[in-house]
């Protein structure tokens, strides 16, 4: 996660631009920082990235479709969309874990920790979280409807981590670990993923104007990494830890 994103979070949490009316998000941000799990990918870094992008999209829409209340719904949903995430794609027996399990955990967290001022909007915030379940359900979203727009925006934000300056650590290291996938395989998937983002997943005016232009430069960067790494075959002996520091070395 880039330093610019980290630096922008306090202003979003404290509502310095008044984008979501009155109040702030201190309650939720405190829960994120002190209680969220430190997963390899689905961690506070990813959540703060999504929060920043959702706020950016809502700012882009200021005065158009979204009311301040819809913006707050979107931001609360962004902070909690991966709350309690298991941080792994397979159980101990090797069976795939449906993402619905993680969504259920996030919604349970929302229901337990929702601020009183947001309780009347519980259903709307839940719908924001539900929209992030992957693979995405075909919701036939109407982007002139504010509830649908925020659901589409969080989808675009959630899928765009590859465009973050800290993409390599988050995705090639972190997400690969959660998916139990070799890092080189994860890297090899990124060109196709980047192209799919532009062709299929980025549909709002905000995403087309803000995110799509980032795809080409990131694709070039990925291809440069692949040019160095794609023909390498890992040799455990060659790159083993020094014997004195290896796990289970008898010490």
Backbone torsions as a table, in degrees:
resi	resn	phi	psi	omega
1	UNK	NA	130.5	-176.2
2	UNK	-71.6	153.2	179.7
3	UNK	-62.3	-31.4	179.6
4	UNK	-62.8	-35.4	179.4
5	UNK	-70.4	-45.9	178.8
6	UNK	-58.2	-43.5	-178.5
7	UNK	-66.7	-26.2	-178.4
8	UNK	-81.8	-19.3	-173.1
9	UNK	-61.3	-47.7	-179.2
10	UNK	-56.9	-38.6	178.6
11	UNK	-64.4	-37.7	177.5
12	UNK	-67.8	-47.4	-177.8
13	UNK	-61.3	-39.1	-178.3
14	UNK	-88.3	1.2	174.3
15	UNK	58.6	44.3	-174.8
16	UNK	-65.1	-26.6	178.8
17	UNK	-95.5	3.7	177.6
18	UNK	64.5	24.0	-173.6
19	UNK	-67.0	-31.1	-179.6
20	UNK	-114.6	40.5	174.9
21	UNK	75.5	-132.1	-179.9
22	UNK	-98.1	168.7	176.8
23	UNK	88.2	-176.4	-179.0
24	UNK	-146.5	-177.0	-178.4
25	UNK	-115.7	23.7	-177.8
26	UNK	-53.4	-45.0	-176.5
27	UNK	-55.5	-46.0	-176.6
28	UNK	-76.0	-37.7	-179.8
29	UNK	-66.4	-38.6	176.0
30	UNK	-61.0	-42.4	177.7
31	UNK	-63.6	-39.3	179.4
32	UNK	-62.9	-49.9	-173.8
33	UNK	-69.1	-41.7	-171.6
34	UNK	-94.5	-15.5	-174.9
35	UNK	-123.9	-17.2	-176.8
36	UNK	-67.5	148.4	-179.2
37	UNK	-74.1	148.6	-179.5
38	UNK	-94.2	64.4	178.9
39	UNK	-73.8	161.3	178.6
40	UNK	-60.6	-36.9	-179.4
41	UNK	-120.8	-54.0	-177.7
42	UNK	-79.7	76.7	-171.8
43	UNK	-133.0	178.3	-179.9
44	UNK	-56.7	-31.7	177.7
45	UNK	-60.6	-46.5	178.0
46	UNK	-64.4	-42.8	-177.7
47	UNK	-64.1	-41.4	178.3
48	UNK	-66.0	-35.1	175.5
49	UNK	-61.3	-47.7	-179.5
50	UNK	-63.2	-42.1	177.9
51	UNK	-58.0	-46.5	179.5
52	UNK	-60.8	-44.2	-178.4
53	UNK	-67.9	-40.2	178.8
54	UNK	-63.7	-43.7	177.5
55	UNK	-60.2	-41.9	178.4
56	UNK	-59.1	-43.6	179.6
57	UNK	-66.4	-39.6	179.8
58	UNK	-68.6	-36.1	175.4
59	UNK	-64.1	-40.2	177.3
60	UNK	-59.2	-34.7	-176.7
61	UNK	-89.2	-1.9	-173.1
62	UNK	-47.5	129.0	178.0
63	UNK	80.4	7.1	-178.0
64	UNK	-111.6	-96.9	-173.7
65	UNK	-88.1	-42.0	-169.3
66	UNK	-86.7	136.9	170.4
67	UNK	-88.6	164.2	175.1
68	UNK	-55.4	-34.0	179.0
69	UNK	-66.9	-40.2	177.1
70	UNK	-65.7	-36.4	177.7
71	UNK	-63.2	-43.7	178.8
72	UNK	-63.2	-41.7	176.9
73	UNK	-55.7	-44.2	-178.3
74	UNK	-64.8	-41.5	-177.2
75	UNK	-71.7	-39.8	175.8
76	UNK	-63.1	-43.8	177.5
77	UNK	-60.7	-38.2	179.6
78	UNK	-64.6	-43.9	-178.7
79	UNK	-64.4	-33.2	-173.3
80	UNK	-105.1	3.8	-170.8
81	UNK	-66.4	-24.1	176.8
82	UNK	-119.0	21.9	-179.6
83	UNK	-62.1	127.6	-179.7
84	UNK	76.6	13.2	-179.1
85	UNK	-57.1	138.8	-176.8
86	UNK	-68.7	-26.0	178.1
87	UNK	75.6	19.6	176.5
88	UNK	-154.6	152.6	-177.4
89	UNK	-99.3	-8.3	-177.6
90	UNK	-135.1	147.2	176.1
91	UNK	-84.2	-178.3	-175.1
92	UNK	-64.8	-22.6	178.4
93	UNK	-87.9	-0.5	179.4
94	UNK	89.7	7.8	179.2
95	UNK	-84.9	140.7	179.8
96	UNK	-65.4	139.9	177.1
97	UNK	-97.7	120.0	178.8
98	UNK	-64.7	138.1	179.6
99	UNK	-62.5	-18.6	176.5
100	UNK	-58.8	-30.0	178.5
101	UNK	-63.1	-44.0	179.5
102	UNK	-68.0	-37.3	178.4
103	UNK	-64.4	-41.7	177.8
104	UNK	-60.6	-39.4	179.5
105	UNK	-67.4	-40.5	179.3
106	UNK	-64.9	-42.2	179.9
107	UNK	-67.7	-37.0	175.8
108	UNK	-61.7	-39.9	177.2
109	UNK	-64.2	-41.4	176.9
110	UNK	-60.0	-48.3	-176.7
111	UNK	-63.1	-33.8	-178.5
112	UNK	-78.7	-33.1	-170.7
113	UNK	-114.0	6.9	-177.3
114	UNK	-60.5	138.0	176.0
115	UNK	-69.5	148.9	-176.9
116	UNK	-57.8	-36.4	-179.0
117	UNK	-66.9	-19.5	-179.2
118	UNK	-101.5	-7.8	-176.5
119	UNK	-58.0	-39.0	177.8
120	UNK	-64.1	-15.1	-179.2
121	UNK	-106.8	20.4	-175.3
122	UNK	-56.7	-45.7	-178.0
123	UNK	-62.4	-39.4	-179.5
124	UNK	-68.1	-40.1	179.5
125	UNK	-69.8	-38.7	176.0
126	UNK	-59.0	-38.9	-178.9
127	UNK	-65.5	-30.6	176.1
128	UNK	-66.2	-45.9	179.0
129	UNK	-64.5	-45.1	179.8
130	UNK	-58.3	-32.8	-177.7
131	UNK	-63.6	-21.8	-177.0
132	UNK	-85.0	-6.1	179.8
133	UNK	-59.5	130.3	-175.9
134	UNK	-119.1	136.5	1.0
135	UNK	-63.1	149.3	-177.3
136	UNK	-68.2	138.4	170.0
137	UNK	-74.3	149.7	177.9
138	UNK	-80.9	99.3	-174.4
139	UNK	-92.7	-5.6	-177.8
140	UNK	50.7	58.6	-173.1
141	UNK	-74.9	139.0	176.1
142	UNK	-103.8	107.4	-172.0
143	UNK	-74.4	-3.5	171.3
144	UNK	-88.2	-6.7	176.1
145	UNK	-95.2	123.3	-174.2
146	UNK	-60.3	-36.5	179.2
147	UNK	-66.4	-38.5	177.1
148	UNK	-70.8	-38.4	-178.7
149	UNK	-61.7	-44.0	-179.1
150	UNK	-68.6	-29.2	176.0
151	UNK	-68.4	-40.3	177.6
152	UNK	-68.4	-40.3	-179.4
153	UNK	-61.4	-44.5	-178.8
154	UNK	-68.2	-30.7	174.4
155	UNK	-62.1	-47.3	-178.7
156	UNK	-63.8	-42.8	178.4
157	UNK	-63.0	-44.1	-175.9
158	UNK	-64.0	-34.1	-176.5
159	UNK	-88.4	-5.7	-169.9
160	UNK	-96.8	13.9	-177.4
161	UNK	-55.3	-29.6	178.9
162	UNK	-59.1	-20.6	-178.2
163	UNK	-92.2	-2.3	177.1
164	UNK	-75.5	143.9	176.5
165	UNK	-55.4	-29.1	179.4
166	UNK	-91.7	27.0	-173.2
167	UNK	-59.5	-38.7	-172.5
168	UNK	-63.8	-47.3	-179.1
169	UNK	-67.1	-42.8	-177.6
170	UNK	-66.4	-44.9	-171.3
171	UNK	-96.7	-54.1	-173.7
172	UNK	-70.7	-31.5	176.9
173	UNK	-95.8	-57.3	-172.1
174	UNK	-71.2	-54.4	-178.3
175	UNK	-66.0	-36.9	176.9
176	UNK	-59.4	-39.4	178.3
177	UNK	-65.0	-44.2	-179.5
178	UNK	-63.8	-34.8	-179.3
179	UNK	-88.7	0.6	-178.0
180	UNK	55.1	46.6	-175.2
181	UNK	-118.7	138.0	174.9
182	UNK	-57.4	142.8	-176.3
183	UNK	-59.3	-37.9	-179.2
184	UNK	-65.6	-35.2	177.7
185	UNK	-66.0	-40.5	177.4
186	UNK	-63.1	-42.2	178.6
187	UNK	-62.9	-40.4	-178.9
188	UNK	-66.3	-23.7	179.2
189	UNK	-78.6	-17.7	-171.0
190	UNK	-67.9	-38.0	176.5
191	UNK	-58.2	-44.4	177.8
192	UNK	-65.2	-37.9	179.3
193	UNK	-66.1	-43.6	179.0
194	UNK	-60.7	-42.2	178.9
195	UNK	-66.3	-37.7	178.4
196	UNK	-65.9	-36.6	178.0
197	UNK	-57.5	-47.0	-178.5
198	UNK	-70.9	-34.5	-175.2
199	UNK	-86.6	-26.9	-169.4
200	UNK	-127.0	-43.7	-166.0
201	UNK	-95.2	-27.6	-179.0
202	UNK	-93.5	105.4	-173.7
203	UNK	-123.3	-22.0	179.7
204	UNK	-73.6	159.6	177.3
205	UNK	-59.2	-39.3	178.9
206	UNK	-59.0	-49.2	-177.6
207	UNK	-66.1	-40.3	-179.2
208	UNK	-65.6	-35.2	-177.6
209	UNK	-85.2	-34.3	-171.3
210	UNK	-100.4	-42.8	-173.1
211	UNK	-92.6	-40.6	-176.6
212	UNK	-57.1	-41.0	178.6
213	UNK	-62.9	-16.1	179.1
214	UNK	-83.9	-13.5	-174.0
215	UNK	-67.7	-47.3	-176.8
216	UNK	-58.9	-51.4	177.6
217	UNK	-60.2	-38.0	179.5
218	UNK	-69.9	-36.7	176.9
219	UNK	-60.9	-42.7	177.1
220	UNK	-61.1	-42.2	179.6
221	UNK	-64.2	-43.5	178.4
222	UNK	-60.2	-44.1	-178.4
223	UNK	-64.1	-32.0	176.4
224	UNK	-67.5	-40.0	175.8
225	UNK	-62.5	-43.8	-178.2
226	UNK	-63.8	-35.9	-179.7
227	UNK	-61.4	-31.2	179.3
228	UNK	-84.1	-38.1	-167.1
229	UNK	-102.5	-19.8	-168.3
230	UNK	-66.8	-27.8	-178.4
231	UNK	-97.4	9.5	-179.6
232	UNK	-87.6	135.9	175.8
233	UNK	-115.8	119.0	-171.6
234	UNK	-62.4	131.9	178.0
235	UNK	-116.2	107.6	-175.1
236	UNK	-61.2	-35.5	-179.9
237	UNK	-71.9	-40.4	-178.4
238	UNK	-62.8	-40.4	-174.9
239	UNK	-111.0	27.4	177.7
240	UNK	-69.0	152.8	172.9
241	UNK	-62.6	149.0	171.2
242	UNK	-51.2	140.0	-171.9
243	UNK	-52.1	-37.8	-176.7
244	UNK	-66.4	-17.9	-176.2
245	UNK	-113.0	4.9	-178.8
246	UNK	-72.8	144.4	175.4
247	UNK	-60.6	148.2	176.0
248	UNK	56.7	41.4	-179.8
249	UNK	-88.2	12.4	175.9
250	UNK	92.9	-3.3	179.3
251	UNK	-76.2	NA	NA
